[in-house]
């Protein structure tokens, strides 16, 4: 986003049926930025499913181990929408 704007990310659906799969949202543009959400097998988005950055950057980190994905019952992912305001 441009300076003086923020980013709103809304998770519509998440499915991570196996351990080792996750999506994380960070408040900035690096892996060391503050963690806003950590969604995995036993973790869900906040009640509203909405995350808002404090600035112009929001980093999404998606991970699914190759060995985990090879198992037929471990297909997972997420559907999210983003807006700038």
N, CA, C and O of each residue as an XYZ file, in Angstrom:
340
protein
N       0.840     -1.184      0.000
C       0.000      0.000      0.000
C       0.883      1.245      0.000
O       2.076      1.178      0.298
N       0.297      2.337     -0.327
C       1.017      3.603     -0.291
C       1.142      4.068      1.156
O       0.345      3.679      2.010
N       2.153      4.909      1.432
C       2.273      5.451      2.792
C       0.958      6.090      3.242
O       0.199      6.607      2.422
N       0.702      6.050      4.522
C      -0.508      6.578      5.153
C      -1.740      5.705      4.914
O      -2.853      6.099      5.262
N      -1.552      4.533      4.328
C      -2.642      3.583      4.154
C      -2.354      2.348      4.994
O      -1.221      2.119      5.416
N      -3.382      1.567      5.229
C      -3.243      0.296      5.936
C      -3.867     -0.799      5.077
O      -4.548     -0.519      4.090
N      -3.630     -2.026      5.460
C      -4.119     -3.175      4.709
C      -5.042     -3.994      5.598
O      -4.728     -4.279      6.753
N      -6.189     -4.366      5.034
C      -7.140     -5.225      5.742
C      -7.203     -6.556      5.001
O      -7.463     -6.597      3.799
N      -6.966     -7.632      5.723
C      -6.990     -8.981      5.163
C      -8.083     -9.758      5.872
O      -8.111     -9.834      7.100
N      -8.981    -10.332      5.087
C     -10.071    -11.118      5.671
C      -9.972    -12.555      5.167
O      -9.983    -12.798      3.960
N      -9.877    -13.503      6.099
C      -9.863    -14.919      5.752
C     -11.300    -15.416      5.651
O     -12.033    -15.423      6.640
N     -11.699    -15.832      4.450
C     -13.028    -16.405      4.249
C     -13.041    -17.885      4.628
O     -13.992    -18.377      5.236
N     -11.968    -18.582      4.256
C     -11.871    -20.009      4.555
C     -10.419    -20.363      4.846
O      -9.498    -19.806      4.250
N     -10.235    -21.288      5.761
C      -8.912    -21.865      5.995
C      -9.085    -23.362      6.167
O     -10.049    -23.820      6.781
N      -8.147    -24.121      5.621
C      -8.181    -25.574      5.775
C      -6.742    -26.069      5.835
O      -6.027    -26.068      4.833
N      -6.337    -26.485      7.006
C      -5.007    -27.048      7.220
C      -5.193    -28.343      8.001
O      -5.040    -28.352      9.223
N      -5.522    -29.445      7.308
C      -5.885    -30.684      7.992
C      -4.727    -31.435      8.645
O      -4.954    -32.341      9.448
N      -3.502    -31.074      8.313
C      -2.363    -31.819      8.855
C      -1.364    -30.885      9.523
O      -1.258    -29.711      9.166
N      -0.636    -31.419     10.494
C       0.401    -30.617     11.136
C       1.464    -30.273     10.097
O       1.662    -31.019      9.137
N       2.131    -29.176     10.282
C       3.150    -28.746      9.333
C       2.617    -27.836      8.245
O       3.371    -27.435      7.358
N       1.332    -27.501      8.290
C       0.733    -26.573      7.334
C       0.269    -25.340      8.100
O      -0.337    -25.454      9.165
N       0.556    -24.164      7.555
C       0.097    -22.946      8.225
C       0.168    -21.746      7.296
O       0.825    -21.772      6.255
N      -0.526    -20.703      7.702
C      -0.381    -19.384      7.092
C      -0.196    -18.408      8.249
O      -0.884    -18.491      9.266
N       0.737    -17.491      8.078
C       1.003    -16.469      9.090
C       0.903    -15.104      8.434
O       1.258    -14.938      7.267
N       0.421    -14.136      9.185
C       0.363    -12.747      8.719
C       1.229    -11.909      9.646
O       1.124    -11.997     10.869
N       2.084    -11.098      9.042
C       3.001    -10.247      9.817
C       2.773     -8.784      9.474
O       2.513     -8.428      8.325
N       2.877     -7.954     10.488
C       2.618     -6.518     10.363
C       3.869     -5.789      9.867
O       4.529     -5.081     10.627
N       4.181     -5.971      8.599
C       5.370     -5.360      8.019
C       5.798     -6.129      6.792
O       5.025     -6.908      6.234
N       7.039     -5.909      6.370
C       7.509     -6.531      5.135
C       8.654     -7.524      5.343
O       9.400     -7.815      4.408
N       8.795     -8.045      6.562
C       9.862     -9.016      6.813
C       9.389    -10.095      7.784
O       8.397     -9.923      8.494
N      10.114    -11.203      7.800
C       9.771    -12.306      8.700
C       9.994    -11.964     10.163
O       9.531    -12.689     11.044
N      10.692    -10.874     10.436
C      10.897    -10.449     11.823
C       9.826     -9.462     12.290
O       9.838     -9.041     13.447
N       8.902     -9.092     11.405
C       7.823     -8.168     11.773
C       6.873     -8.845     12.766
O       6.832    -10.072     12.863
N       6.120     -8.038     13.493
C       5.195     -8.560     14.507
C       4.206     -9.546     13.899
O       3.622     -9.283     12.847
N       4.024    -10.675     14.562
C       3.094    -11.706     14.121
C       1.672    -11.297     14.503
O       1.372    -11.107     15.681
N       0.796    -11.164     13.501
C      -0.595    -10.793     13.747
C      -1.510    -12.012     13.791
O      -2.508    -12.018     14.510
N      -1.168    -13.042     13.022
C      -1.993    -14.251     12.985
C      -1.119    -15.448     12.667
O      -0.182    -15.357     11.873
N      -1.434    -16.568     13.294
C      -0.753    -17.836     13.051
C      -1.847    -18.885     12.964
O      -2.342    -19.361     13.986
N      -2.222    -19.244     11.754
C      -3.360    -20.129     11.540
C      -2.836    -21.485     11.091
O      -2.159    -21.592     10.069
N      -3.154    -22.515     11.860
C      -2.678    -23.868     11.572
C      -3.758    -24.868     11.955
O      -4.916    -24.506     12.164
N      -3.362    -26.128     12.042
C      -4.283    -27.220     12.352
C      -5.163    -26.909     13.554
O      -6.383    -27.058     13.484
N      -4.565    -26.482     14.641
C      -5.316    -26.265     15.873
C      -5.525    -24.792     16.186
O      -5.904    -24.444     17.304
N      -5.282    -23.926     15.210
C      -5.457    -22.494     15.435
C      -6.340    -21.928     14.334
O      -6.221    -22.326     13.175
N      -7.208    -21.022     14.680
C      -8.110    -20.408     13.706
C      -7.894    -18.909     13.666
O      -7.310    -18.335     14.585
N      -8.376    -18.256     12.574
C      -8.294    -16.793     12.554
C      -9.102    -16.220     13.715
O      -9.900    -16.923     14.334
N      -8.889    -14.954     14.001
C      -9.677    -14.303     15.049
C     -11.156    -14.486     14.727
O     -11.497    -14.853     13.602
N     -12.025    -14.243     15.673
C     -13.459    -14.459     15.475
C     -13.969    -13.822     14.195
O     -14.760    -14.432     13.475
N     -13.532    -12.615     13.902
C     -13.998    -11.934     12.700
C     -13.278    -12.431     11.457
O     -13.770    -12.242     10.345
N     -12.113    -13.067     11.626
C     -11.323    -13.509     10.490
C     -10.613    -12.376      9.781
O     -10.075    -12.566      8.690
N     -10.605    -11.179     10.397
C     -10.029     -9.991      9.769
C      -8.776     -9.537     10.506
O      -8.736     -9.487     11.736
N      -7.755     -9.208      9.721
C      -6.482     -8.720     10.247
C      -6.220     -7.365      9.615
O      -6.427     -7.191      8.414
N      -5.769     -6.406     10.409
C      -5.488     -5.060      9.901
C      -4.054     -4.686     10.255
O      -3.634     -4.796     11.406
N      -3.311     -4.242      9.239
C      -1.929     -3.817      9.466
C      -1.911     -2.437     10.111
O      -2.898     -1.705     10.059
N      -0.790     -2.093     10.714
C      -0.639     -0.750     11.282
C       0.025      0.194     10.291
O       0.140      1.391     10.555
N       0.460     -0.334      9.157
C       1.135      0.486      8.149
C       0.868     -0.033      6.759
O      -0.121     -0.725      6.516
N       1.764      0.309      5.842
C       1.527      0.008      4.435
C       1.946     -1.388      3.988
O       1.809     -1.705      2.806
N       2.453     -2.236      4.886
C       2.910     -3.580      4.506
C       2.287     -4.655      5.380
O       2.099     -4.477      6.584
N       1.973     -5.771      4.745
C       1.466     -6.955      5.432
C       2.068     -8.156      4.717
O       1.863     -8.332      3.516
N       2.805     -8.980      5.445
C       3.484    -10.135      4.856
C       2.702    -11.399      5.167
O       2.372    -11.659      6.325
N       2.399    -12.196      4.129
C       1.775    -13.502      4.317
C       2.825    -14.575      4.094
O       3.579    -14.537      3.122
N       2.859    -15.523      5.003
C       3.811    -16.629      4.938
C       3.005    -17.928      4.948
O       2.400    -18.275      5.963
N       2.995    -18.645      3.824
C       2.265    -19.905      3.712
C       3.270    -21.045      3.649
O       4.258    -20.967      2.919
N       3.019    -22.102      4.413
C       3.927    -23.245      4.417
C       3.137    -24.539      4.413
O       2.178    -24.702      5.167
N       3.555    -25.454      3.553
C       3.017    -26.809      3.537
C       4.155    -27.730      3.125
O       4.598    -27.701      1.977
N       4.618    -28.529      4.041
C       5.753    -29.420      3.820
C       5.483    -30.369      2.653
O       4.376    -30.890      2.517
N       6.478    -30.591      1.826
C       6.338    -31.472      0.660
C       5.895    -32.874      1.060
O       5.072    -33.481      0.374
N       6.422    -33.386      2.144
C       6.052    -34.725      2.616
C       4.594    -34.739      3.064
O       3.870    -35.702      2.811
N       4.166    -33.670      3.728
C       2.775    -33.567      4.185
C       1.835    -33.522      2.994
O       0.811    -34.205      2.987
N       2.169    -32.723      1.984
C       1.314    -32.563      0.809
C       1.182    -33.871      0.040
O       0.152    -34.113     -0.589
N       2.198    -34.711      0.080
C       2.178    -35.970     -0.654
C       1.078    -36.910     -0.157
O       0.630    -37.789     -0.892
N       0.653    -36.724      1.073
C      -0.445    -37.544      1.596
C      -1.764    -37.002      1.044
O      -2.024    -35.803      1.136
N      -2.585    -37.860      0.481
C      -3.810    -37.442     -0.208
C      -4.767    -36.668      0.688
O      -5.461    -35.775      0.203
N      -4.825    -36.976      1.961
C      -5.784    -36.327      2.852
C      -5.253    -35.040      3.473
O      -5.866    -34.515      4.403
N      -4.132    -34.519      2.985
C      -3.547    -33.316      3.573
C      -3.626    -32.098      2.658
O      -2.922    -31.113      2.883
N      -4.461    -32.149      1.644
C      -4.607    -30.976      0.776
C      -5.233    -29.853      1.596
O      -6.271    -30.049      2.228
N      -4.616    -28.701      1.589
C      -5.111    -27.586      2.384
C      -4.804    -26.265      1.725
O      -4.159    -26.211      0.678
N      -5.270    -25.200      2.345
C      -5.016    -23.859      1.833
C      -5.936    -22.850      2.486
O      -6.519    -23.106      3.540
N      -6.058    -21.692      1.840
C      -6.907    -20.645      2.393
C      -7.457    -19.773      1.278
O      -6.899    -19.710      0.183
N      -8.561    -19.102      1.575
C      -9.165    -18.112      0.685
C      -9.279    -16.832      1.490
O      -9.884    -16.817      2.562
N      -8.699    -15.761      0.976
C      -8.708    -14.484      1.693
C      -8.897    -13.343      0.704
O      -8.590    -13.471     -0.481
N      -9.404    -12.238      1.207
C      -9.558    -11.016      0.417
C      -8.800     -9.895      1.108
O      -8.737     -9.833      2.336
N      -8.229     -9.018      0.306
C      -7.444     -7.914      0.851
C      -7.982     -6.595      0.315
O      -8.433     -6.510     -0.828
N      -7.928     -5.571      1.154
C      -8.305     -4.222      0.721
C      -7.371     -3.220      1.383
O      -6.780     -3.487      2.429
N      -7.255     -2.076      0.751
C      -6.404     -0.998      1.247
C      -7.307      0.147      1.663
O      -8.242      0.506      0.947
N      -7.026      0.712      2.814
C      -7.853      1.841      3.265
C      -7.017      2.868      3.971
O      -7.541      3.887      4.420
